[in-house]
Structure formats: C-alpha cells, structure tokens
Amino acid sequence: MVVIVDVPVEIALSRIPEKDHFESKKYLEKVRELFIEMSSREGFVRVDGTLTKEQTHRQVEERVHSLLDNSPLLD
C-alpha cells in the first residue's frame, strides 16, 4: 500500500518553512497531478492532507486496518 497525502499546492507552499527551487508553484502542481493520477491505481490510496494531523493520521489508520482486515494472508 502506498499512501498519498493530498494537499492543494497553495496549502503545501504555506507549510514549507524554507523554500528552494523545487518548491515552485508550477512544479508542485505538476507533481500533485502525477500523484493524483497514481492514486487511482491498485495499491495506492489518497487521503485528505488538509485536515488536522490527527484526522489525517486517522484516515491512514483506517485504510491500513481495512487492508489488513481484508487480507487473505492474515486468515
């Protein structure tokens, strides 16, 4: 399982304390598009990164538990 924590570019930029040339808006928009595309594939899940840390953590926990609960390897 690959967890993609999705955050709109404007929010991502506001969260970066020290920006360098990789954190341009155009670059981050392209990277986000690629990750959103990847999140539709099997084995990838996307969670809302605009929520609080606790809420985002809970989303990840729920996805992991769901995967484990449905795993034939754990029967």
N, CA, C and O atoms as a Maestro MAE file, in Angstrom:
{
 s_m_m2io_version
 :::
 2.0.0
}

f_m_ct {
 s_m_title
 :::
 protein
 m_atom[300] {
  # First column is atom index #
  i_m_mmod_type
  r_m_x_coord
  r_m_y_coord
  r_m_z_coord
  i_m_residue_number
  s_m_chain_name
  s_m_pdb_residue_name
  s_m_pdb_atom_name
  i_m_atomic_number
  :::
  1 25 0.842 -1.171 0.000 1 A "MET " " N  " 7
  2 3 0.000 0.000 0.000 1 A "MET " " CA " 6
  3 2 0.890 1.238 0.000 1 A "MET " " C  " 6
  4 15 1.846 1.346 0.768 1 A "MET " " O  " 8
  5 25 0.545 2.158 -0.881 2 A "VAL " " N  " 7
  6 3 1.209 3.457 -0.927 2 A "VAL " " CA " 6
  7 2 0.167 4.500 -0.555 2 A "VAL " " C  " 6
  8 15 -0.878 4.596 -1.198 2 A "VAL " " O  " 8
  9 25 0.448 5.273 0.471 3 A "VAL " " N  " 7
  10 3 -0.481 6.300 0.929 3 A "VAL " " CA " 6
  11 2 -0.017 7.654 0.390 3 A "VAL " " C  " 6
  12 15 1.114 8.080 0.627 3 A "VAL " " O  " 8
  13 25 -0.904 8.311 -0.333 4 A "ILE " " N  " 7
  14 3 -0.631 9.646 -0.853 4 A "ILE " " CA " 6
  15 2 -1.441 10.636 -0.022 4 A "ILE " " C  " 6
  16 15 -2.671 10.596 -0.013 4 A "ILE " " O  " 8
  17 25 -0.744 11.512 0.665 5 A "VAL " " N  " 7
  18 3 -1.408 12.544 1.452 5 A "VAL " " CA " 6
  19 2 -1.553 13.760 0.532 5 A "VAL " " C  " 6
  20 15 -0.582 14.465 0.254 5 A "VAL " " O  " 8
  21 25 -2.776 13.988 0.071 6 A "ASP " " N  " 7
  22 3 -3.041 15.017 -0.930 6 A "ASP " " CA " 6
  23 2 -3.294 16.369 -0.279 6 A "ASP " " C  " 6
  24 15 -4.145 16.512 0.600 6 A "ASP " " O  " 8
  25 25 -2.532 17.355 -0.735 7 A "VAL " " N  " 7
  26 3 -2.648 18.717 -0.231 7 A "VAL " " CA " 6
  27 2 -2.621 19.665 -1.431 7 A "VAL " " C  " 6
  28 15 -1.721 19.566 -2.265 7 A "VAL " " O  " 8
  29 25 -3.583 20.578 -1.536 8 A "PRO " " N  " 7
  30 3 -3.529 21.569 -2.611 8 A "PRO " " CA " 6
  31 2 -2.215 22.359 -2.559 8 A "PRO " " C  " 6
  32 15 -1.646 22.568 -1.488 8 A "PRO " " O  " 8
  33 25 -1.752 22.787 -3.716 9 A "VAL " " N  " 7
  34 3 -0.451 23.437 -3.829 9 A "VAL " " CA " 6
  35 2 -0.330 24.667 -2.925 9 A "VAL " " C  " 6
  36 15 0.699 24.850 -2.275 9 A "VAL " " O  " 8
  37 25 -1.343 25.494 -2.876 10 A "GLU " " N  " 7
  38 3 -1.272 26.706 -2.050 10 A "GLU " " CA " 6
  39 2 -1.034 26.363 -0.577 10 A "GLU " " C  " 6
  40 15 -0.258 27.032 0.105 10 A "GLU " " O  " 8
  41 25 -1.694 25.334 -0.103 11 A "ILE " " N  " 7
  42 3 -1.514 24.909 1.291 11 A "ILE " " CA " 6
  43 2 -0.125 24.316 1.475 11 A "ILE " " C  " 6
  44 15 0.544 24.590 2.472 11 A "ILE " " O  " 8
  45 25 0.310 23.503 0.516 12 A "ALA " " N  " 7
  46 3 1.651 22.912 0.600 12 A "ALA " " CA " 6
  47 2 2.713 24.003 0.682 12 A "ALA " " C  " 6
  48 15 3.627 23.923 1.504 12 A "ALA " " O  " 8
  49 25 2.596 25.016 -0.162 13 A "LEU " " N  " 7
  50 3 3.576 26.107 -0.148 13 A "LEU " " CA " 6
  51 2 3.580 26.852 1.181 13 A "LEU " " C  " 6
  52 15 4.635 27.268 1.660 13 A "LEU " " O  " 8
  53 25 2.412 27.020 1.771 14 A "SER " " N  " 7
  54 3 2.350 27.735 3.051 14 A "SER " " CA " 6
  55 2 2.957 26.923 4.190 14 A "SER " " C  " 6
  56 15 3.317 27.482 5.226 14 A "SER " " O  " 8
  57 25 3.073 25.614 4.006 15 A "ARG " " N  " 7
  58 3 3.609 24.743 5.060 15 A "ARG " " CA " 6
  59 2 5.117 24.547 4.962 15 A "ARG " " C  " 6
  60 15 5.726 24.000 5.882 15 A "ARG " " O  " 8
  61 25 5.722 24.978 3.875 16 A "ILE " " N  " 7
  62 3 7.162 24.787 3.683 16 A "ILE " " CA " 6
  63 2 7.900 25.970 4.312 16 A "ILE " " C  " 6
  64 15 7.762 27.101 3.847 16 A "ILE " " O  " 8
  65 25 8.688 25.714 5.372 17 A "PRO " " N  " 7
  66 3 9.346 26.827 6.061 17 A "PRO " " CA " 6
  67 2 10.431 27.509 5.216 17 A "PRO " " C  " 6
  68 15 10.502 28.737 5.176 17 A "PRO " " O  " 8
  69 25 11.258 26.729 4.555 18 A "GLU " " N  " 7
  70 3 12.328 27.285 3.721 18 A "GLU " " CA " 6
  71 2 12.202 26.692 2.330 18 A "GLU " " C  " 6
  72 15 12.422 25.497 2.129 18 A "GLU " " O  " 8
  73 25 11.851 27.527 1.384 19 A "LYS " " N  " 7
  74 3 11.618 27.052 0.024 19 A "LYS " " CA " 6
  75 2 12.909 27.106 -0.784 19 A "LYS " " C  " 6
  76 15 13.738 27.995 -0.590 19 A "LYS " " O  " 8
  77 25 13.071 26.141 -1.695 20 A "ASP " " N  " 7
  78 3 14.170 26.208 -2.651 20 A "ASP " " CA " 6
  79 2 13.572 26.099 -4.049 20 A "ASP " " C  " 6
  80 15 12.354 26.177 -4.208 20 A "ASP " " O  " 8
  81 25 14.399 25.923 -5.040 21 A "HIS " " N  " 7
  82 3 13.909 25.958 -6.422 21 A "HIS " " CA " 6
  83 2 12.951 24.819 -6.760 21 A "HIS " " C  " 6
  84 15 12.242 24.908 -7.763 21 A "HIS " " O  " 8
  85 25 12.903 23.763 -5.969 22 A "PHE " " N  " 7
  86 3 11.992 22.652 -6.245 22 A "PHE " " CA " 6
  87 2 10.565 22.951 -5.792 22 A "PHE " " C  " 6
  88 15 9.637 22.247 -6.191 22 A "PHE " " O  " 8
  89 25 10.377 23.957 -4.987 23 A "GLU " " N  " 7
  90 3 9.056 24.235 -4.450 23 A "GLU " " CA " 6
  91 2 8.314 25.338 -5.200 23 A "GLU " " C  " 6
  92 15 7.529 26.068 -4.596 23 A "GLU " " O  " 8
  93 25 8.546 25.470 -6.488 24 A "SER " " N  " 7
  94 3 7.782 26.458 -7.249 24 A "SER " " CA " 6
  95 2 6.353 25.954 -7.418 24 A "SER " " C  " 6
  96 15 6.098 24.750 -7.415 24 A "SER " " O  " 8
  97 25 5.433 26.894 -7.563 25 A "LYS " " N  " 7
  98 3 4.022 26.538 -7.690 25 A "LYS " " CA " 6
  99 2 3.792 25.640 -8.907 25 A "LYS " " C  " 6
  100 15 3.083 24.638 -8.811 25 A "LYS " " O  " 8
  101 25 4.375 25.985 -10.029 26 A "LYS " " N  " 7
  102 3 4.193 25.204 -11.261 26 A "LYS " " CA " 6
  103 2 4.702 23.770 -11.078 26 A "LYS " " C  " 6
  104 15 4.035 22.815 -11.478 26 A "LYS " " O  " 8
  105 25 5.871 23.626 -10.479 27 A "TYR " " N  " 7
  106 3 6.452 22.300 -10.245 27 A "TYR " " CA " 6
  107 2 5.551 21.472 -9.330 27 A "TYR " " C  " 6
  108 15 5.269 20.309 -9.621 27 A "TYR " " O  " 8
  109 25 5.102 22.066 -8.229 28 A "LEU " " N  " 7
  110 3 4.258 21.334 -7.285 28 A "LEU " " CA " 6
  111 2 2.909 20.962 -7.892 28 A "LEU " " C  " 6
  112 15 2.366 19.902 -7.578 28 A "LEU " " O  " 8
  113 25 2.360 21.815 -8.756 29 A "GLU " " N  " 7
  114 3 1.099 21.481 -9.427 29 A "GLU " " CA " 6
  115 2 1.270 20.243 -10.302 29 A "GLU " " C  " 6
  116 15 0.403 19.369 -10.315 29 A "GLU " " O  " 8
  117 25 2.378 20.162 -11.032 30 A "LYS " " N  " 7
  118 3 2.639 19.003 -11.895 30 A "LYS " " CA " 6
  119 2 2.838 17.741 -11.054 30 A "LYS " " C  " 6
  120 15 2.305 16.681 -11.383 30 A "LYS " " O  " 8
  121 25 3.598 17.857 -9.979 31 A "VAL " " N  " 7
  122 3 3.830 16.712 -9.096 31 A "VAL " " CA " 6
  123 2 2.512 16.232 -8.495 31 A "VAL " " C  " 6
  124 15 2.261 15.028 -8.430 31 A "VAL " " O  " 8
  125 25 1.673 17.163 -8.058 32 A "ARG " " N  " 7
  126 3 0.376 16.786 -7.480 32 A "ARG " " CA " 6
  127 2 -0.482 16.066 -8.508 32 A "ARG " " C  " 6
  128 15 -1.114 15.061 -8.184 32 A "ARG " " O  " 8
  129 25 -0.516 16.561 -9.742 33 A "GLU " " N  " 7
  130 3 -1.279 15.900 -10.805 33 A "GLU " " CA " 6
  131 2 -0.820 14.454 -10.989 33 A "GLU " " C  " 6
  132 15 -1.643 13.548 -11.118 33 A "GLU " " O  " 8
  133 25 0.490 14.244 -10.999 34 A "LEU " " N  " 7
  134 3 1.033 12.892 -11.173 34 A "LEU " " CA " 6
  135 2 0.647 11.983 -10.012 34 A "LEU " " C  " 6
  136 15 0.296 10.822 -10.224 34 A "LEU " " O  " 8
  137 25 0.709 12.497 -8.795 35 A "PHE " " N  " 7
  138 3 0.333 11.686 -7.637 35 A "PHE " " CA " 6
  139 2 -1.160 11.379 -7.626 35 A "PHE " " C  " 6
  140 15 -1.557 10.274 -7.257 35 A "PHE " " O  " 8
  141 25 -1.991 12.338 -8.023 36 A "ILE " " N  " 7
  142 3 -3.428 12.084 -8.101 36 A "ILE " " CA " 6
  143 2 -3.704 10.998 -9.134 36 A "ILE " " C  " 6
  144 15 -4.532 10.116 -8.907 36 A "ILE " " O  " 8
  145 25 -3.015 11.061 -10.261 37 A "GLU " " N  " 7
  146 3 -3.161 10.022 -11.288 37 A "GLU " " CA " 6
  147 2 -2.743 8.658 -10.733 37 A "GLU " " C  " 6
  148 15 -3.438 7.664 -10.944 37 A "GLU " " O  " 8
  149 25 -1.627 8.610 -10.034 38 A "MET " " N  " 7
  150 3 -1.151 7.348 -9.461 38 A "MET " " CA " 6
  151 2 -2.116 6.804 -8.421 38 A "MET " " C  " 6
  152 15 -2.236 5.588 -8.270 38 A "MET " " O  " 8
  153 25 -2.805 7.682 -7.700 39 A "SER " " N  " 7
  154 3 -3.672 7.235 -6.610 39 A "SER " " CA " 6
  155 2 -4.867 6.424 -7.090 39 A "SER " " C  " 6
  156 15 -5.531 5.773 -6.284 39 A "SER " " O  " 8
  157 25 -5.149 6.452 -8.375 40 A "SER " " N  " 7
  158 3 -6.263 5.657 -8.904 40 A "SER " " CA " 6
  159 2 -5.851 4.217 -9.189 40 A "SER " " C  " 6
  160 15 -6.699 3.381 -9.502 40 A "SER " " O  " 8
  161 25 -4.576 3.925 -9.086 41 A "ARG " " N  " 7
  162 3 -4.079 2.575 -9.360 41 A "ARG " " CA " 6
  163 2 -4.221 1.688 -8.125 41 A "ARG " " C  " 6
  164 15 -4.303 2.166 -6.993 41 A "ARG " " O  " 8
  165 25 -4.248 0.401 -8.380 42 A "GLU " " N  " 7
  166 3 -4.337 -0.564 -7.280 42 A "GLU " " CA " 6
  167 2 -3.101 -0.455 -6.393 42 A "GLU " " C  " 6
  168 15 -1.978 -0.324 -6.879 42 A "GLU " " O  " 8
  169 25 -3.331 -0.513 -5.100 43 A "GLY " " N  " 7
  170 3 -2.229 -0.447 -4.148 43 A "GLY " " CA " 6
  171 2 -1.937 0.962 -3.658 43 A "GLY " " C  " 6
  172 15 -1.126 1.156 -2.752 43 A "GLY " " O  " 8
  173 25 -2.604 1.949 -4.260 44 A "PHE " " N  " 7
  174 3 -2.425 3.337 -3.855 44 A "PHE " " CA " 6
  175 2 -3.706 3.831 -3.200 44 A "PHE " " C  " 6
  176 15 -4.803 3.509 -3.656 44 A "PHE " " O  " 8
  177 25 -3.575 4.601 -2.145 45 A "VAL " " N  " 7
  178 3 -4.731 5.260 -1.535 45 A "VAL " " CA " 6
  179 2 -4.390 6.730 -1.340 45 A "VAL " " C  " 6
  180 15 -3.236 7.090 -1.111 45 A "VAL " " O  " 8
  181 25 -5.399 7.559 -1.434 46 A "ARG " " N  " 7
  182 3 -5.214 9.002 -1.275 46 A "ARG " " CA " 6
  183 2 -6.022 9.466 -0.076 46 A "ARG " " C  " 6
  184 15 -7.204 9.149 0.052 46 A "ARG " " O  " 8
  185 25 -5.373 10.219 0.800 47 A "VAL " " N  " 7
  186 3 -6.064 10.770 1.960 47 A "VAL " " CA " 6
  187 2 -5.976 12.294 1.913 47 A "VAL " " C  " 6
  188 15 -5.094 12.861 1.268 47 A "VAL " " O  " 8
  189 25 -6.892 12.930 2.599 48 A "ASP " " N  " 7
  190 3 -7.006 14.383 2.603 48 A "ASP " " CA " 6
  191 2 -5.993 14.989 3.564 48 A "ASP " " C  " 6
  192 15 -6.117 14.846 4.780 48 A "ASP " " O  " 8
  193 25 -5.006 15.655 3.021 49 A "GLY " " N  " 7
  194 3 -3.968 16.265 3.834 49 A "GLY " " CA " 6
  195 2 -4.298 17.662 4.319 49 A "GLY " " C  " 6
  196 15 -3.461 18.315 4.941 49 A "GLY " " O  " 8
  197 25 -5.521 18.135 4.041 50 A "THR " " N  " 7
  198 3 -5.906 19.464 4.523 50 A "THR " " CA " 6
  199 2 -6.500 19.404 5.922 50 A "THR " " C  " 6
  200 15 -6.747 20.434 6.550 50 A "THR " " O  " 8
  201 25 -6.725 18.196 6.398 51 A "LEU " " N  " 7
  202 3 -7.291 18.018 7.735 51 A "LEU " " CA " 6
  203 2 -6.204 18.207 8.783 51 A "LEU " " C  " 6
  204 15 -5.041 18.429 8.446 51 A "LEU " " O  " 8
  205 25 -6.580 18.119 10.040 52 A "THR " " N  " 7
  206 3 -5.585 18.201 11.110 52 A "THR " " CA " 6
  207 2 -4.673 16.973 11.036 52 A "THR " " C  " 6
  208 15 -4.999 15.984 10.380 52 A "THR " " O  " 8
  209 25 -3.545 17.050 11.707 53 A "LYS " " N  " 7
  210 3 -2.631 15.901 11.745 53 A "LYS " " CA " 6
  211 2 -3.348 14.673 12.288 53 A "LYS " " C  " 6
  212 15 -3.185 13.567 11.772 53 A "LYS " " O  " 8
  213 25 -4.132 14.877 13.321 54 A "GLU " " N  " 7
  214 3 -4.834 13.757 13.952 54 A "GLU " " CA " 6
  215 2 -5.855 13.134 13.003 54 A "GLU " " C  " 6
  216 15 -5.960 11.910 12.918 54 A "GLU " " O  " 8
  217 25 -6.603 13.970 12.293 55 A "GLN " " N  " 7
  218 3 -7.603 13.459 11.356 55 A "GLN " " CA " 6
  219 2 -6.944 12.737 10.180 55 A "GLN " " C  " 6
  220 15 -7.424 11.694 9.735 55 A "GLN " " O  " 8
  221 25 -5.852 13.296 9.687 56 A "THR " " N  " 7
  222 3 -5.128 12.653 8.584 56 A "THR " " CA " 6
  223 2 -4.566 11.314 9.049 56 A "THR " " C  " 6
  224 15 -4.653 10.319 8.330 56 A "THR " " O  " 8
  225 25 -3.994 11.289 10.245 57 A "HIS " " N  " 7
  226 3 -3.471 10.050 10.813 57 A "HIS " " CA " 6
  227 2 -4.574 9.007 10.922 57 A "HIS " " C  " 6
  228 15 -4.361 7.835 10.613 57 A "HIS " " O  " 8
  229 25 -5.739 9.430 11.357 58 A "ARG " " N  " 7
  230 3 -6.879 8.512 11.500 58 A "ARG " " CA " 6
  231 2 -7.291 7.940 10.146 58 A "ARG " " C  " 6
  232 15 -7.605 6.754 10.048 58 A "ARG " " O  " 8
  233 25 -7.294 8.764 9.110 59 A "GLN " " N  " 7
  234 3 -7.618 8.271 7.765 59 A "GLN " " CA " 6
  235 2 -6.629 7.189 7.333 59 A "GLN " " C  " 6
  236 15 -7.023 6.161 6.783 59 A "GLN " " O  " 8
  237 25 -5.351 7.429 7.586 60 A "VAL " " N  " 7
  238 3 -4.327 6.446 7.215 60 A "VAL " " CA " 6
  239 2 -4.545 5.160 8.003 60 A "VAL " " C  " 6
  240 15 -4.502 4.070 7.433 60 A "VAL " " O  " 8
  241 25 -4.778 5.278 9.308 61 A "GLU " " N  " 7
  242 3 -5.042 4.097 10.139 61 A "GLU " " CA " 6
  243 2 -6.224 3.290 9.607 61 A "GLU " " C  " 6
  244 15 -6.156 2.065 9.512 61 A "GLU " " O  " 8
  245 25 -7.299 3.983 9.263 62 A "GLU " " N  " 7
  246 3 -8.492 3.299 8.758 62 A "GLU " " CA " 6
  247 2 -8.197 2.549 7.470 62 A "GLU " " C  " 6
  248 15 -8.667 1.426 7.288 62 A "GLU " " O  " 8
  249 25 -7.426 3.153 6.573 63 A "ARG " " N  " 7
  250 3 -7.090 2.489 5.312 63 A "ARG " " CA " 6
  251 2 -6.212 1.261 5.551 63 A "ARG " " C  " 6
  252 15 -6.403 0.223 4.918 63 A "ARG " " O  " 8
  253 25 -5.255 1.386 6.465 64 A "VAL " " N  " 7
  254 3 -4.373 0.251 6.771 64 A "VAL " " CA " 6
  255 2 -5.173 -0.870 7.417 64 A "VAL " " C  " 6
  256 15 -5.022 -2.032 7.038 64 A "VAL " " O  " 8
  257 25 -6.017 -0.545 8.381 65 A "HIS " " N  " 7
  258 3 -6.842 -1.563 9.041 65 A "HIS " " CA " 6
  259 2 -7.765 -2.249 8.043 65 A "HIS " " C  " 6
  260 15 -7.954 -3.464 8.103 65 A "HIS " " O  " 8
  261 25 -8.337 -1.481 7.132 66 A "SER " " N  " 7
  262 3 -9.212 -2.051 6.112 66 A "SER " " CA " 6
  263 2 -8.448 -3.039 5.237 66 A "SER " " C  " 6
  264 15 -8.950 -4.117 4.920 66 A "SER " " O  " 8
  265 25 -7.246 -2.666 4.855 67 A "LEU " " N  " 7
  266 3 -6.420 -3.559 4.040 67 A "LEU " " CA " 6
  267 2 -6.095 -4.835 4.808 67 A "LEU " " C  " 6
  268 15 -6.205 -5.933 4.263 67 A "LEU " " O  " 8
  269 25 -5.699 -4.698 6.059 68 A "LEU " " N  " 7
  270 3 -5.343 -5.864 6.861 68 A "LEU " " CA " 6
  271 2 -6.553 -6.748 7.148 68 A "LEU " " C  " 6
  272 15 -6.445 -7.974 7.135 68 A "LEU " " O  " 8
  273 25 -7.705 -6.129 7.406 69 A "ASP " " N  " 7
  274 3 -8.921 -6.897 7.681 69 A "ASP " " CA " 6
  275 2 -9.356 -7.727 6.481 69 A "ASP " " C  " 6
  276 15 -9.967 -8.784 6.643 69 A "ASP " " O  " 8
  277 25 -9.044 -7.255 5.282 70 A "ASN " " N  " 7
  278 3 -9.451 -7.947 4.058 70 A "ASN " " CA " 6
  279 2 -8.338 -8.777 3.432 70 A "ASN " " C  " 6
  280 15 -8.485 -9.267 2.312 70 A "ASN " " O  " 8
  281 25 -7.237 -8.936 4.137 71 A "SER " " N  " 7
  282 3 -6.101 -9.667 3.589 71 A "SER " " CA " 6
  283 2 -6.244 -11.170 3.816 71 A "SER " " C  " 6
  284 15 -6.407 -11.613 4.953 71 A "SER " " O  " 8
  285 25 -6.183 -11.961 2.735 72 A "PRO " " N  " 7
  286 3 -6.254 -13.413 2.893 72 A "PRO " " CA " 6
  287 2 -5.008 -13.982 3.579 72 A "PRO " " C  " 6
  288 15 -5.029 -15.107 4.078 72 A "PRO " " O  " 8
  289 25 -3.944 -13.215 3.599 73 A "LEU " " N  " 7
  290 3 -2.709 -13.681 4.229 73 A "LEU " " CA " 6
  291 2 -2.828 -13.758 5.743 73 A "LEU " " C  " 6
  292 15 -2.058 -14.463 6.394 73 A "LEU " " O  " 8
  293 25 -3.790 -13.035 6.303 74 A "LEU " " N  " 7
  294 3 -3.934 -12.989 7.756 74 A "LEU " " CA " 6
  295 2 -5.024 -13.903 8.279 74 A "LEU " " C  " 6
  296 15 -5.316 -13.896 9.475 74 A "LEU " " O  " 8
  297 25 -5.624 -14.684 7.409 75 A "ASP " " N  " 7
  298 3 -6.678 -15.623 7.839 75 A "ASP " " CA " 6
  299 2 -6.090 -16.842 8.506 75 A "ASP " " C  " 6
  300 15 -6.828 -17.731 8.928 75 A "ASP " " O  " 8
  :::
 }
 m_bond[299] {
  # First column is bond index #
  i_m_from
  i_m_to
  i_m_order
  :::
  1 1 2 1
  2 2 3 1
  3 3 4 2
  4 3 5 1
  5 5 6 1
  6 6 7 1
  7 7 8 2
  8 7 9 1
  9 9 10 1
  10 10 11 1
  11 11 12 2
  12 11 13 1
  13 13 14 1
  14 14 15 1
  15 15 16 2
  16 15 17 1
  17 17 18 1
  18 18 19 1
  19 19 20 2
  20 19 21 1
  21 21 22 1
  22 22 23 1
  23 23 24 2
  24 23 25 1
  25 25 26 1
  26 26 27 1
  27 27 28 2
  28 27 29 1
  29 29 30 1
  30 30 31 1
  31 31 32 2
  32 31 33 1
  33 33 34 1
  34 34 35 1
  35 35 36 2
  36 35 37 1
  37 37 38 1
  38 38 39 1
  39 39 40 2
  40 39 41 1
  41 41 42 1
  42 42 43 1
  43 43 44 2
  44 43 45 1
  45 45 46 1
  46 46 47 1
  47 47 48 2
  48 47 49 1
  49 49 50 1
  50 50 51 1
  51 51 52 2
  52 51 53 1
  53 53 54 1
  54 54 55 1
  55 55 56 2
  56 55 57 1
  57 57 58 1
  58 58 59 1
  59 59 60 2
  60 59 61 1
  61 61 62 1
  62 62 63 1
  63 63 64 2
  64 63 65 1
  65 65 66 1
  66 66 67 1
  67 67 68 2
  68 67 69 1
  69 69 70 1
  70 70 71 1
  71 71 72 2
  72 71 73 1
  73 73 74 1
  74 74 75 1
  75 75 76 2
  76 75 77 1
  77 77 78 1
  78 78 79 1
  79 79 80 2
  80 79 81 1
  81 81 82 1
  82 82 83 1
  83 83 84 2
  84 83 85 1
  85 85 86 1
  86 86 87 1
  87 87 88 2
  88 87 89 1
  89 89 90 1
  90 90 91 1
  91 91 92 2
  92 91 93 1
  93 93 94 1
  94 94 95 1
  95 95 96 2
  96 95 97 1
  97 97 98 1
  98 98 99 1
  99 99 100 2
  100 99 101 1
  101 101 102 1
  102 102 103 1
  103 103 104 2
  104 103 105 1
  105 105 106 1
  106 106 107 1
  107 107 108 2
  108 107 109 1
  109 109 110 1
  110 110 111 1
  111 111 112 2
  112 111 113 1
  113 113 114 1
  114 114 115 1
  115 115 116 2
  116 115 117 1
  117 117 118 1
  118 118 119 1
  119 119 120 2
  120 119 121 1
  121 121 122 1
  122 122 123 1
  123 123 124 2
  124 123 125 1
  125 125 126 1
  126 126 127 1
  127 127 128 2
  128 127 129 1
  129 129 130 1
  130 130 131 1
  131 131 132 2
  132 131 133 1
  133 133 134 1
  134 134 135 1
  135 135 136 2
  136 135 137 1
  137 137 138 1
  138 138 139 1
  139 139 140 2
  140 139 141 1
  141 141 142 1
  142 142 143 1
  143 143 144 2
  144 143 145 1
  145 145 146 1
  146 146 147 1
  147 147 148 2
  148 147 149 1
  149 149 150 1
  150 150 151 1
  151 151 152 2
  152 151 153 1
  153 153 154 1
  154 154 155 1
  155 155 156 2
  156 155 157 1
  157 157 158 1
  158 158 159 1
  159 159 160 2
  160 159 161 1
  161 161 162 1
  162 162 163 1
  163 163 164 2
  164 163 165 1
  165 165 166 1
  166 166 167 1
  167 167 168 2
  168 167 169 1
  169 169 170 1
  170 170 171 1
  171 171 172 2
  172 171 173 1
  173 173 174 1
  174 174 175 1
  175 175 176 2
  176 175 177 1
  177 177 178 1
  178 178 179 1
  179 179 180 2
  180 179 181 1
  181 181 182 1
  182 182 183 1
  183 183 184 2
  184 183 185 1
  185 185 186 1
  186 186 187 1
  187 187 188 2
  188 187 189 1
  189 189 190 1
  190 190 191 1
  191 191 192 2
  192 191 193 1
  193 193 194 1
  194 194 195 1
  195 195 196 2
  196 195 197 1
  197 197 198 1
  198 198 199 1
  199 199 200 2
  200 199 201 1
  201 201 202 1
  202 202 203 1
  203 203 204 2
  204 203 205 1
  205 205 206 1
  206 206 207 1
  207 207 208 2
  208 207 209 1
  209 209 210 1
  210 210 211 1
  211 211 212 2
  212 211 213 1
  213 213 214 1
  214 214 215 1
  215 215 216 2
  216 215 217 1
  217 217 218 1
  218 218 219 1
  219 219 220 2
  220 219 221 1
  221 221 222 1
  222 222 223 1
  223 223 224 2
  224 223 225 1
  225 225 226 1
  226 226 227 1
  227 227 228 2
  228 227 229 1
  229 229 230 1
  230 230 231 1
  231 231 232 2
  232 231 233 1
  233 233 234 1
  234 234 235 1
  235 235 236 2
  236 235 237 1
  237 237 238 1
  238 238 239 1
  239 239 240 2
  240 239 241 1
  241 241 242 1
  242 242 243 1
  243 243 244 2
  244 243 245 1
  245 245 246 1
  246 246 247 1
  247 247 248 2
  248 247 249 1
  249 249 250 1
  250 250 251 1
  251 251 252 2
  252 251 253 1
  253 253 254 1
  254 254 255 1
  255 255 256 2
  256 255 257 1
  257 257 258 1
  258 258 259 1
  259 259 260 2
  260 259 261 1
  261 261 262 1
  262 262 263 1
  263 263 264 2
  264 263 265 1
  265 265 266 1
  266 266 267 1
  267 267 268 2
  268 267 269 1
  269 269 270 1
  270 270 271 1
  271 271 272 2
  272 271 273 1
  273 273 274 1
  274 274 275 1
  275 275 276 2
  276 275 277 1
  277 277 278 1
  278 278 279 1
  279 279 280 2
  280 279 281 1
  281 281 282 1
  282 282 283 1
  283 283 284 2
  284 283 285 1
  285 285 286 1
  286 286 287 1
  287 287 288 2
  288 287 289 1
  289 289 290 1
  290 290 291 1
  291 291 292 2
  292 291 293 1
  293 293 294 1
  294 294 295 1
  295 295 296 2
  296 295 297 1
  297 297 298 1
  298 298 299 1
  299 299 300 2
  :::
 }
}
